[in-house]
Amino acid sequence: MRILALIPVLLPAPALAASPIAEVLCEPAPQMTERLAKRYGATLSSTGLRNPEEVVELWTDAQGDWTMVIAYASGTSCIVAMGEHWAQLAPQDPA
């Protein structure tokens, strides 16, 4: 019976997937802007109103990396997603 109790200990644990963002990064909006623009060479590409208290910002760089930020009315901004290979698509004629 003691051997059976050791089996879970001896089996390898499943590997955890690595996340590009280990945790959500939040800081005052001016510092977030400086981080993205000066440190990473990103520019603000587009924005959208999520609700009266939150604006979604999409930052991109020349290599196609992108970062999605939520800017809160409180003055805090948080990175909520990031990735690679951003492509700007031309508007399509619906006709």
Summary of the structure (lengths in Angstrom):
residues: 95
radius of gyration: 20.6
end to end distance: 73.0
largest distance: 73.0
contacts: 187
relative contact order: 0.18
helix: 21%
strand: 37%
